[in-house]
Amino acid sequence: MAAEGAADVDAVGARAQASITSVIDTLLGTPA
């Protein structure tokens, strides 16, 4: 159960990082 929870957190973190990077790239005008 704990392992599955950690995997979920990792997945959410990865999506959040990708979203942040995408937003920054868009603001800077560089290709995503």
Distance bins in CASP14 RR format, pairs under 12 A and 6 or more apart:
PFRMAT RR
TARGET T0000
AUTHOR 0000-0000-0000
RMODE 2
METHOD distances of the structure
MODEL  1
1 7 0 0 0 0 0 1 0 0 0 0 0
1 8 0 0 0 0 0 1 0 0 0 0 0
2 8 0 0 0 0 0 1 0 0 0 0 0
2 9 0 0 0 0 0 1 0 0 0 0 0
3 9 0 0 0 0 0 1 0 0 0 0 0
3 10 0 0 0 0 0 1 0 0 0 0 0
4 10 0 0 0 0 0 1 0 0 0 0 0
4 11 0 0 0 0 0 1 0 0 0 0 0
5 11 0 0 0 0 1 0 0 0 0 0 0
5 12 0 0 0 0 1 0 0 0 0 0 0
6 12 0 0 0 0 0 1 0 0 0 0 0
6 13 0 0 0 0 0 1 0 0 0 0 0
7 13 0 0 0 0 0 1 0 0 0 0 0
7 14 0 0 0 0 0 1 0 0 0 0 0
8 14 0 0 0 0 0 1 0 0 0 0 0
8 15 0 0 0 0 0 1 0 0 0 0 0
9 15 0 0 0 0 0 1 0 0 0 0 0
9 16 0 0 0 0 0 1 0 0 0 0 0
10 16 0 0 0 0 0 1 0 0 0 0 0
10 17 0 0 0 0 0 1 0 0 0 0 0
11 17 0 0 0 0 0 1 0 0 0 0 0
11 18 0 0 0 0 0 1 0 0 0 0 0
12 18 0 0 0 0 0 1 0 0 0 0 0
12 19 0 0 0 0 0 1 0 0 0 0 0
13 19 0 0 0 0 1 0 0 0 0 0 0
13 20 0 0 0 0 1 0 0 0 0 0 0
13 21 0 0 0 0 0 1 0 0 0 0 0
14 20 0 0 0 0 0 1 0 0 0 0 0
14 21 0 0 0 0 0 1 0 0 0 0 0
15 21 0 0 0 0 0 1 0 0 0 0 0
15 22 0 0 0 0 0 1 0 0 0 0 0
16 22 0 0 0 0 0 1 0 0 0 0 0
16 23 0 0 0 0 0 1 0 0 0 0 0
17 23 0 0 0 0 0 1 0 0 0 0 0
17 24 0 0 0 0 0 1 0 0 0 0 0
18 24 0 0 0 0 0 1 0 0 0 0 0
18 25 0 0 0 0 0 1 0 0 0 0 0
18 32 0 0 0 0 1 0 0 0 0 0 0
19 25 0 0 0 0 0 1 0 0 0 0 0
19 26 0 0 0 0 0 1 0 0 0 0 0
19 32 0 0 0 0 0 1 0 0 0 0 0
20 26 0 0 0 0 0 1 0 0 0 0 0
20 27 0 0 0 0 0 1 0 0 0 0 0
20 32 0 0 0 0 0 1 0 0 0 0 0
21 27 0 0 0 0 0 1 0 0 0 0 0
21 28 0 0 0 0 0 1 0 0 0 0 0
21 30 0 0 0 0 0 1 0 0 0 0 0
21 31 0 0 0 0 0 1 0 0 0 0 0
21 32 1 0 0 1 0 0 0 0 0 0 0
22 28 0 0 0 0 0 1 0 0 0 0 0
22 29 0 0 0 0 0 1 0 0 0 0 0
22 30 0 0 0 0 0 1 0 0 0 0 0
22 31 0 0 0 0 0 1 0 0 0 0 0
22 32 1 0 1 0 0 0 0 0 0 0 0
23 29 0 0 0 0 0 1 0 0 0 0 0
23 30 0 0 0 0 0 1 0 0 0 0 0
23 32 0 0 0 0 1 0 0 0 0 0 0
24 30 0 0 0 0 1 0 0 0 0 0 0
24 32 0 0 0 0 1 0 0 0 0 0 0
25 31 1 0 0 1 0 0 0 0 0 0 0
25 32 1 0 1 0 0 0 0 0 0 0 0
26 32 1 0 0 1 0 0 0 0 0 0 0
END
